């Protein structure tokens, strides 16, 4: 059974930084992509960033230049470094792991950016 767990959410002032971690465990498949979505109150869930096993990165335009994603060598832990945070980044951030066939999501971690 695959488990996806996020760490590192919290409250930060605008302009500050937070680092989210995502640990993926279980299952027998390797994970092609590990990434992050987010959902703000009253908004649809949106893609934030992902990194595949070959190192290719994709990121939403709204976070380019401010957020960066990395994975450890084993490939099952991912990090989202969020800098220059804005109030509009306030959301629940969900980590996901994609095998190429199936996607597994974590429970989410709250990020709140205050003015």
Secondary structure by P-SEA (a helix, b strand, c coil): cbbbbbcbbbbbccccbbbbbbbbbbccccccccbbbbbcccccccccccccccbbbbbcccccccbbbbbcccccbbbbbbcccccccccbbbbbbbcccbbbbccbbbbbbcc
